[in-house]
Amino acid sequence: MKFDVLTLFPEMFETLQYSIIGKAVENNLIDINLINIRDFSQDKHKHVDDTPYGGGAGMLIKPDVVYDAYNSVKTENAKVIYLSPKGKLLDQEIARNLAKEKHLILLCGHYEGIDQRVLDEIVDEEISIGDYVLTGGELPAMVLIDTVSRYVDGVLSEDSTVEESFSEDSQNLLEYPAYTRPLEFRGKQVPDVLTSGNHQEIDKWRKEQSLIITYKKRPELLDEKQKAEAEKLLKE
Ligand code: 4FD
């Protein structure tokens, strides 16, 4: 999977050198290419923005500069994503589907915004990472790279990929609680079932815990049947 990122602040992406995404880059499972939009400025002062027609505060990134940056990386099958608060809300399903693409071009805008004509010309999908405003599209682009890369073959350990694809119905549930040594911590014991060695019982307990925790914290993620089952478990 190749990610090309069009940004005015390529240095912000250094954080992707660490941890699992850093390893995935080292192992050539994903390729993250940073393109500084400023390198495509037309003038000697390296300006990329100008005042808006019709007046108003702030500046806008010029369409020709963004278009030239895009042209330097575009391929036949590239999908261009613009990170913006107006976009479709990113969720796990969108991430899973984007992981099927070979080439994503991520366009990072700023508080100043980008001329609408180049957006209309090049953007395939507008995506938001949540209903809040940030100073730039860089953090959303990094969030998207992280969550999409998890679905690229080989990025996660075999265990974790199996875990998630295991049961269809655990897809929309929150994680069950997990415990490690010591067996007793500040007077609290590890649930007996987890030390029982009965893996059928352990699986059952974990599924029930997932359902209960989802019911308590995010009931809107459950359908009516799941809610009824959670209520039954809580009454026992
Ligand atoms: N919620 C998000 C994306 C970008 C952003 C920007 C237009 C502002 C939040 C285009 C306006 C980009 C998000 C930069 N804030 N800020 O995903």
py3Dmol code that shows the C-alpha trace and the ligand (Angstrom):
import py3Dmol

protein = """\
ATOM      1  CA  MET A   1       0.000   0.000   0.000  1.00  0.00           C
ATOM      2  CA  LYS A   2       1.334   3.406  -0.958  1.00  0.00           C
ATOM      3  CA  PHE A   3       0.316   6.619   0.811  1.00  0.00           C
ATOM      4  CA  ASP A   4       1.259   9.938  -0.776  1.00  0.00           C
ATOM      5  CA  VAL A   5       0.607  12.842   1.582  1.00  0.00           C
ATOM      6  CA  LEU A   6       0.217  16.369   0.205  1.00  0.00           C
ATOM      7  CA  THR A   7       0.949  18.728   3.100  1.00  0.00           C
ATOM      8  CA  LEU A   8       2.547  22.039   4.061  1.00  0.00           C
ATOM      9  CA  PHE A   9       3.997  20.375   7.191  1.00  0.00           C
ATOM     10  CA  PRO A  10       5.716  17.093   6.220  1.00  0.00           C
ATOM     11  CA  GLU A  11       7.781  17.177   9.457  1.00  0.00           C
ATOM     12  CA  MET A  12       4.632  16.427  11.457  1.00  0.00           C
ATOM     13  CA  PHE A  13       4.604  12.878  10.045  1.00  0.00           C
ATOM     14  CA  GLU A  14       7.805  11.833  11.846  1.00  0.00           C
ATOM     15  CA  THR A  15       5.647  10.140  14.458  1.00  0.00           C
ATOM     16  CA  LEU A  16       4.856   7.403  11.892  1.00  0.00           C
ATOM     17  CA  GLN A  17       8.468   6.178  12.201  1.00  0.00           C
ATOM     18  CA  TYR A  18       7.642   4.598  15.544  1.00  0.00           C
ATOM     19  CA  SER A  19       5.956   1.453  16.798  1.00  0.00           C
ATOM     20  CA  ILE A  20       3.931  -0.807  14.527  1.00  0.00           C
ATOM     21  CA  ILE A  21       3.588   1.645  11.630  1.00  0.00           C
ATOM     22  CA  GLY A  22       7.339   2.343  11.737  1.00  0.00           C
ATOM     23  CA  LYS A  23       7.995  -1.410  11.513  1.00  0.00           C
ATOM     24  CA  ALA A  24       5.542  -1.748   8.609  1.00  0.00           C
ATOM     25  CA  VAL A  25       7.457   0.983   6.736  1.00  0.00           C
ATOM     26  CA  GLU A  26      10.814  -0.703   7.459  1.00  0.00           C
ATOM     27  CA  ASN A  27       9.432  -4.012   6.190  1.00  0.00           C
ATOM     28  CA  ASN A  28       8.149  -2.326   3.004  1.00  0.00           C
ATOM     29  CA  LEU A  29       4.584  -3.388   3.774  1.00  0.00           C
ATOM     30  CA  ILE A  30       3.499   0.232   3.442  1.00  0.00           C
ATOM     31  CA  ASP A  31       5.188   3.188   1.770  1.00  0.00           C
ATOM     32  CA  ILE A  32       4.562   6.705   3.122  1.00  0.00           C
ATOM     33  CA  ASN A  33       5.728   9.430   0.751  1.00  0.00           C
ATOM     34  CA  LEU A  34       5.545  13.032   1.977  1.00  0.00           C
ATOM     35  CA  ILE A  35       5.108  15.812  -0.578  1.00  0.00           C
ATOM     36  CA  ASN A  36       5.581  19.403   0.542  1.00  0.00           C
ATOM     37  CA  ILE A  37       2.947  21.456  -1.301  1.00  0.00           C
ATOM     38  CA  ARG A  38       5.261  24.483  -0.939  1.00  0.00           C
ATOM     39  CA  ASP A  39       7.762  22.826  -3.322  1.00  0.00           C
ATOM     40  CA  PHE A  40       5.208  23.480  -6.080  1.00  0.00           C
ATOM     41  CA  SER A  41       4.882  27.201  -5.425  1.00  0.00           C
ATOM     42  CA  GLN A  42       5.125  29.317  -8.584  1.00  0.00           C
ATOM     43  CA  ASP A  43       6.876  32.352  -7.121  1.00  0.00           C
ATOM     44  CA  LYS A  44      10.295  33.158  -5.747  1.00  0.00           C
ATOM     45  CA  HIS A  45       8.956  33.802  -2.247  1.00  0.00           C
ATOM     46  CA  LYS A  46       7.470  30.266  -2.146  1.00  0.00           C
ATOM     47  CA  HIS A  47       3.964  31.616  -1.461  1.00  0.00           C
ATOM     48  CA  VAL A  48       1.192  29.032  -1.683  1.00  0.00           C
ATOM     49  CA  ASP A  49      -1.806  31.101  -0.583  1.00  0.00           C
ATOM     50  CA  ASP A  50      -3.715  34.217  -1.597  1.00  0.00           C
ATOM     51  CA  THR A  51      -6.661  36.351  -0.440  1.00  0.00           C
ATOM     52  CA  PRO A  52     -10.216  35.073  -1.071  1.00  0.00           C
ATOM     53  CA  TYR A  53     -12.349  36.581  -3.855  1.00  0.00           C
ATOM     54  CA  GLY A  54     -15.330  38.359  -2.317  1.00  0.00           C
ATOM     55  CA  GLY A  55     -13.296  39.347   0.710  1.00  0.00           C
ATOM     56  CA  GLY A  56     -13.216  37.983   4.229  1.00  0.00           C
ATOM     57  CA  ALA A  57     -10.560  37.046   6.721  1.00  0.00           C
ATOM     58  CA  GLY A  58      -7.755  34.581   6.088  1.00  0.00           C
ATOM     59  CA  MET A  59      -6.079  33.169   3.034  1.00  0.00           C
ATOM     60  CA  LEU A  60      -6.689  30.263   0.665  1.00  0.00           C
ATOM     61  CA  ILE A  61      -4.236  27.764  -0.804  1.00  0.00           C
ATOM     62  CA  LYS A  62      -4.016  28.387  -4.540  1.00  0.00           C
ATOM     63  CA  PRO A  63      -5.509  25.715  -6.820  1.00  0.00           C
ATOM     64  CA  ASP A  64      -2.597  25.520  -9.278  1.00  0.00           C
ATOM     65  CA  VAL A  65      -0.060  24.780  -6.535  1.00  0.00           C
ATOM     66  CA  VAL A  66      -2.155  21.915  -5.120  1.00  0.00           C
ATOM     67  CA  TYR A  67      -2.816  20.594  -8.633  1.00  0.00           C
ATOM     68  CA  ASP A  68       0.892  20.520  -9.498  1.00  0.00           C
ATOM     69  CA  ALA A  69       1.666  18.696  -6.236  1.00  0.00           C
ATOM     70  CA  TYR A  70      -1.070  16.165  -7.055  1.00  0.00           C
ATOM     71  CA  ASN A  71       0.232  15.730 -10.619  1.00  0.00           C
ATOM     72  CA  SER A  72       3.686  14.849  -9.306  1.00  0.00           C
ATOM     73  CA  VAL A  73       2.337  11.691  -7.606  1.00  0.00           C
ATOM     74  CA  LYS A  74      -0.957  10.690  -9.296  1.00  0.00           C
ATOM     75  CA  THR A  75      -1.312   7.276 -10.886  1.00  0.00           C
ATOM     76  CA  GLU A  76      -4.085   5.585 -12.885  1.00  0.00           C
ATOM     77  CA  ASN A  77      -5.601   3.842  -9.841  1.00  0.00           C
ATOM     78  CA  ALA A  78      -4.899   6.382  -7.097  1.00  0.00           C
ATOM     79  CA  LYS A  79      -7.746   7.429  -4.799  1.00  0.00           C
ATOM     80  CA  VAL A  80      -7.537  11.021  -3.524  1.00  0.00           C
ATOM     81  CA  ILE A  81      -8.824  11.669  -0.007  1.00  0.00           C
ATOM     82  CA  TYR A  82      -9.336  15.144   1.447  1.00  0.00           C
ATOM     83  CA  LEU A  83      -9.342  15.255   5.260  1.00  0.00           C
ATOM     84  CA  SER A  84     -11.960  17.759   6.356  1.00  0.00           C
ATOM     85  CA  PRO A  85     -14.611  18.303   9.045  1.00  0.00           C
ATOM     86  CA  LYS A  86     -17.235  18.186   6.258  1.00  0.00           C
ATOM     87  CA  GLY A  87     -16.223  14.651   5.245  1.00  0.00           C
ATOM     88  CA  LYS A  88     -17.855  11.298   5.797  1.00  0.00           C
ATOM     89  CA  LEU A  89     -17.124  10.089   9.337  1.00  0.00           C
ATOM     90  CA  LEU A  90     -14.272   7.569   9.383  1.00  0.00           C
ATOM     91  CA  ASP A  91     -15.160   4.196  10.900  1.00  0.00           C
ATOM     92  CA  GLN A  92     -13.721   0.676  10.904  1.00  0.00           C
ATOM     93  CA  GLU A  93     -15.609  -0.366   7.774  1.00  0.00           C
ATOM     94  CA  ILE A  94     -14.287   2.582   5.757  1.00  0.00           C
ATOM     95  CA  ALA A  95     -10.759   1.758   6.978  1.00  0.00           C
ATOM     96  CA  ARG A  96     -11.140  -1.902   5.977  1.00  0.00           C
ATOM     97  CA  ASN A  97     -12.348  -0.940   2.497  1.00  0.00           C
ATOM     98  CA  LEU A  98      -9.595   1.652   1.963  1.00  0.00           C
ATOM     99  CA  ALA A  99      -7.036  -1.051   2.772  1.00  0.00           C
ATOM    100  CA  LYS A 100      -8.073  -2.775  -0.492  1.00  0.00           C
ATOM    101  CA  GLU A 101      -6.691   0.190  -2.481  1.00  0.00           C
ATOM    102  CA  LYS A 102      -3.153   0.150  -3.857  1.00  0.00           C
ATOM    103  CA  HIS A 103      -2.500   3.892  -3.806  1.00  0.00           C
ATOM    104  CA  LEU A 104      -4.018   6.585  -1.593  1.00  0.00           C
ATOM    105  CA  ILE A 105      -3.241  10.287  -1.975  1.00  0.00           C
ATOM    106  CA  LEU A 106      -4.081  12.218   1.198  1.00  0.00           C
ATOM    107  CA  LEU A 107      -4.621  15.965   0.897  1.00  0.00           C
ATOM    108  CA  CYS A 108      -4.125  17.962   4.104  1.00  0.00           C
ATOM    109  CA  GLY A 109      -5.819  21.327   4.256  1.00  0.00           C
ATOM    110  CA  HIS A 110      -5.582  24.049   6.840  1.00  0.00           C
ATOM    111  CA  TYR A 111      -7.655  26.591   8.689  1.00  0.00           C
ATOM    112  CA  GLU A 112      -7.194  28.770   5.621  1.00  0.00           C
ATOM    113  CA  GLY A 113      -8.768  26.226   3.277  1.00  0.00           C
ATOM    114  CA  ILE A 114      -8.168  25.334  -0.363  1.00  0.00           C
ATOM    115  CA  ASP A 115      -9.679  26.828  -3.535  1.00  0.00           C
ATOM    116  CA  GLN A 116     -12.859  24.804  -4.268  1.00  0.00           C
ATOM    117  CA  ARG A 117     -12.032  24.237  -7.962  1.00  0.00           C
ATOM    118  CA  VAL A 118      -9.008  22.023  -7.342  1.00  0.00           C
ATOM    119  CA  LEU A 119     -10.957  20.065  -4.714  1.00  0.00           C
ATOM    120  CA  ASP A 120     -13.743  19.447  -7.261  1.00  0.00           C
ATOM    121  CA  GLU A 121     -11.115  18.429  -9.817  1.00  0.00           C
ATOM    122  CA  ILE A 122      -9.033  15.927  -7.841  1.00  0.00           C
ATOM    123  CA  VAL A 123     -10.815  14.732  -4.658  1.00  0.00           C
ATOM    124  CA  ASP A 124     -12.543  11.309  -4.754  1.00  0.00           C
ATOM    125  CA  GLU A 125     -13.545  11.099  -1.079  1.00  0.00           C
ATOM    126  CA  GLU A 126     -13.822  13.657   1.715  1.00  0.00           C
ATOM    127  CA  ILE A 127     -13.274  12.050   5.110  1.00  0.00           C
ATOM    128  CA  SER A 128     -13.549  13.383   8.685  1.00  0.00           C
ATOM    129  CA  ILE A 129     -12.073  11.639  11.735  1.00  0.00           C
ATOM    130  CA  GLY A 130     -14.712  13.091  14.082  1.00  0.00           C
ATOM    131  CA  ASP A 131     -17.025  16.006  14.731  1.00  0.00           C
ATOM    132  CA  TYR A 132     -14.459  18.541  15.875  1.00  0.00           C
ATOM    133  CA  VAL A 133     -12.193  21.069  14.178  1.00  0.00           C
ATOM    134  CA  LEU A 134      -8.392  20.830  14.154  1.00  0.00           C
ATOM    135  CA  THR A 135      -5.780  23.309  12.928  1.00  0.00           C
ATOM    136  CA  GLY A 136      -4.825  21.063  10.018  1.00  0.00           C
ATOM    137  CA  GLY A 137      -5.553  17.830   8.172  1.00  0.00           C
ATOM    138  CA  GLU A 138      -2.206  16.286   9.197  1.00  0.00           C
ATOM    139  CA  LEU A 139      -3.370  14.563  12.391  1.00  0.00           C
ATOM    140  CA  PRO A 140      -6.458  13.167  10.592  1.00  0.00           C
ATOM    141  CA  ALA A 141      -4.185  11.909   7.763  1.00  0.00           C
ATOM    142  CA  MET A 142      -1.982  10.139  10.327  1.00  0.00           C
ATOM    143  CA  VAL A 143      -5.039   8.614  12.005  1.00  0.00           C
ATOM    144  CA  LEU A 144      -6.239   7.341   8.633  1.00  0.00           C
ATOM    145  CA  ILE A 145      -2.809   5.913   7.707  1.00  0.00           C
ATOM    146  CA  ASP A 146      -2.643   4.125  11.062  1.00  0.00           C
ATOM    147  CA  THR A 147      -6.102   2.557  10.987  1.00  0.00           C
ATOM    148  CA  VAL A 148      -5.913   1.581   7.281  1.00  0.00           C
ATOM    149  CA  SER A 149      -2.403   0.111   7.671  1.00  0.00           C
ATOM    150  CA  ARG A 150      -3.645  -2.271  10.388  1.00  0.00           C
ATOM    151  CA  TYR A 151      -5.549  -4.064   7.614  1.00  0.00           C
ATOM    152  CA  VAL A 152      -2.573  -4.383   5.270  1.00  0.00           C
ATOM    153  CA  ASP A 153      -1.318  -7.982   5.191  1.00  0.00           C
ATOM    154  CA  GLY A 154       1.581  -8.571   7.584  1.00  0.00           C
ATOM    155  CA  VAL A 155       1.325  -5.279   9.515  1.00  0.00           C
ATOM    156  CA  LEU A 156      -0.279  -6.822  12.603  1.00  0.00           C
ATOM    157  CA  SER A 157       0.791 -10.073  14.210  1.00  0.00           C
ATOM    158  CA  GLU A 158      -1.153 -13.084  12.922  1.00  0.00           C
ATOM    159  CA  ASP A 159      -2.922 -13.366  16.306  1.00  0.00           C
ATOM    160  CA  SER A 160      -4.531  -9.937  16.258  1.00  0.00           C
ATOM    161  CA  THR A 161      -5.806 -10.216  12.680  1.00  0.00           C
ATOM    162  CA  VAL A 162      -7.317 -13.624  13.400  1.00  0.00           C
ATOM    163  CA  GLU A 163      -8.876 -12.238  16.585  1.00  0.00           C
ATOM    164  CA  GLU A 164     -10.734  -9.488  14.744  1.00  0.00           C
ATOM    165  CA  SER A 165     -11.902 -11.501  11.760  1.00  0.00           C
ATOM    166  CA  PHE A 166     -12.731 -14.465  13.994  1.00  0.00           C
ATOM    167  CA  SER A 167     -16.396 -13.934  14.670  1.00  0.00           C
ATOM    168  CA  GLU A 168     -18.525 -11.690  12.491  1.00  0.00           C
ATOM    169  CA  ASP A 169     -20.548 -10.563  15.505  1.00  0.00           C
ATOM    170  CA  SER A 170     -17.555  -9.324  17.523  1.00  0.00           C
ATOM    171  CA  GLN A 171     -16.950  -6.674  14.816  1.00  0.00           C
ATOM    172  CA  ASN A 172     -19.304  -4.131  16.344  1.00  0.00           C
ATOM    173  CA  LEU A 173     -18.584  -4.932  19.983  1.00  0.00           C
ATOM    174  CA  LEU A 174     -16.152  -3.332  22.415  1.00  0.00           C
ATOM    175  CA  GLU A 175     -13.225  -5.355  23.771  1.00  0.00           C
ATOM    176  CA  TYR A 176     -13.653  -7.581  26.821  1.00  0.00           C
ATOM    177  CA  PRO A 177     -11.481  -6.755  29.891  1.00  0.00           C
ATOM    178  CA  ALA A 178      -8.010  -8.345  30.085  1.00  0.00           C
ATOM    179  CA  TYR A 179      -5.812  -9.302  33.053  1.00  0.00           C
ATOM    180  CA  THR A 180      -2.210 -10.301  33.706  1.00  0.00           C
ATOM    181  CA  ARG A 181      -0.116 -11.110  36.806  1.00  0.00           C
ATOM    182  CA  PRO A 182      -0.365 -10.669  39.747  1.00  0.00           C
ATOM    183  CA  LEU A 183      -3.416 -12.815  40.530  1.00  0.00           C
ATOM    184  CA  GLU A 184      -4.372 -10.299  43.250  1.00  0.00           C
ATOM    185  CA  PHE A 185      -3.903  -6.510  42.885  1.00  0.00           C
ATOM    186  CA  ARG A 186      -5.058  -4.075  45.605  1.00  0.00           C
ATOM    187  CA  GLY A 187      -7.498  -6.659  46.877  1.00  0.00           C
ATOM    188  CA  LYS A 188      -8.953  -7.370  43.430  1.00  0.00           C
ATOM    189  CA  GLN A 189      -8.793 -10.918  42.027  1.00  0.00           C
ATOM    190  CA  VAL A 190      -8.472 -12.001  38.407  1.00  0.00           C
ATOM    191  CA  PRO A 191     -11.842 -13.580  37.381  1.00  0.00           C
ATOM    192  CA  ASP A 192     -11.679 -17.334  38.198  1.00  0.00           C
ATOM    193  CA  VAL A 193     -12.789 -18.436  34.728  1.00  0.00           C
ATOM    194  CA  LEU A 194      -9.574 -17.005  33.163  1.00  0.00           C
ATOM    195  CA  THR A 195      -7.380 -19.319  35.281  1.00  0.00           C
ATOM    196  CA  SER A 196      -9.679 -22.353  34.854  1.00  0.00           C
ATOM    197  CA  GLY A 197      -7.971 -23.647  31.722  1.00  0.00           C
ATOM    198  CA  ASN A 198     -11.432 -24.213  30.165  1.00  0.00           C
ATOM    199  CA  HIS A 199     -11.105 -22.422  26.845  1.00  0.00           C
ATOM    200  CA  GLN A 200     -14.708 -22.929  25.843  1.00  0.00           C
ATOM    201  CA  GLU A 201     -15.819 -21.237  29.077  1.00  0.00           C
ATOM    202  CA  ILE A 202     -13.221 -18.488  28.629  1.00  0.00           C
ATOM    203  CA  ASP A 203     -14.475 -17.708  25.078  1.00  0.00           C
ATOM    204  CA  LYS A 204     -18.065 -17.649  26.330  1.00  0.00           C
ATOM    205  CA  TRP A 205     -17.183 -15.331  29.243  1.00  0.00           C
ATOM    206  CA  ARG A 206     -15.281 -12.947  26.971  1.00  0.00           C
ATOM    207  CA  LYS A 207     -18.169 -12.746  24.477  1.00  0.00           C
ATOM    208  CA  GLU A 208     -20.573 -12.014  27.337  1.00  0.00           C
ATOM    209  CA  GLN A 209     -18.269  -9.360  28.776  1.00  0.00           C
ATOM    210  CA  SER A 210     -17.971  -7.704  25.337  1.00  0.00           C
ATOM    211  CA  LEU A 211     -21.741  -7.583  25.077  1.00  0.00           C
ATOM    212  CA  ILE A 212     -22.169  -6.215  28.629  1.00  0.00           C
ATOM    213  CA  ILE A 213     -19.481  -3.547  28.255  1.00  0.00           C
ATOM    214  CA  THR A 214     -20.922  -2.427  24.912  1.00  0.00           C
ATOM    215  CA  TYR A 215     -24.422  -2.287  26.407  1.00  0.00           C
ATOM    216  CA  LYS A 216     -23.177  -0.099  29.283  1.00  0.00           C
ATOM    217  CA  LYS A 217     -20.860   2.223  27.325  1.00  0.00           C
ATOM    218  CA  ARG A 218     -22.147   2.334  23.717  1.00  0.00           C
ATOM    219  CA  PRO A 219     -25.671   0.862  23.571  1.00  0.00           C
ATOM    220  CA  GLU A 220     -26.248   2.488  20.150  1.00  0.00           C
ATOM    221  CA  LEU A 221     -23.766  -0.037  18.672  1.00  0.00           C
ATOM    222  CA  LEU A 222     -26.123  -2.941  19.499  1.00  0.00           C
ATOM    223  CA  ASP A 223     -29.186  -4.193  17.677  1.00  0.00           C
ATOM    224  CA  GLU A 224     -32.363  -5.053  19.599  1.00  0.00           C
ATOM    225  CA  LYS A 225     -31.500  -8.744  19.904  1.00  0.00           C
ATOM    226  CA  GLN A 226     -28.045  -7.976  21.344  1.00  0.00           C
ATOM    227  CA  LYS A 227     -29.564  -5.479  23.795  1.00  0.00           C
ATOM    228  CA  ALA A 228     -32.058  -8.075  25.019  1.00  0.00           C
ATOM    229  CA  GLU A 229     -29.232 -10.576  25.480  1.00  0.00           C
ATOM    230  CA  ALA A 230     -27.143  -8.044  27.439  1.00  0.00           C
ATOM    231  CA  GLU A 231     -30.117  -7.269  29.700  1.00  0.00           C
ATOM    232  CA  LYS A 232     -30.607 -10.984  30.339  1.00  0.00           C
ATOM    233  CA  LEU A 233     -26.919 -11.393  31.273  1.00  0.00           C
ATOM    234  CA  LEU A 234     -27.092  -8.413  33.643  1.00  0.00           C
ATOM    235  CA  LYS A 235     -30.135  -9.857  35.471  1.00  0.00           C
ATOM    236  CA  GLU A 236     -28.370 -13.189  36.167  1.00  0.00           C
TER     237      GLU A 236
END
"""
ligand_1 = """\
17
4FD
N -12.553 16.230 11.777
C -10.792 17.393 10.591
C -10.090 17.542 9.414
C -9.380 18.714 9.178
C -9.406 19.733 10.126
C -9.269 21.728 7.761
C -11.207 22.376 5.894
C -10.266 22.627 8.094
C -10.769 18.436 11.508
C -10.208 21.462 5.581
C -11.237 22.948 7.159
C -9.252 21.145 6.520
C -11.568 16.166 10.895
C -8.207 21.379 8.745
N -10.082 19.552 11.278
N -8.781 20.921 9.970
O -11.282 15.129 10.329
"""
view = py3Dmol.view(width=600, height=400)
view.addModel(protein, "pdb")
view.setStyle({"model": 0}, {"cartoon": {"style": "trace"}})
view.addModel(ligand_1, "xyz")
view.setStyle({"model": 1}, {"stick": {}})
view.zoomTo()
view.show()
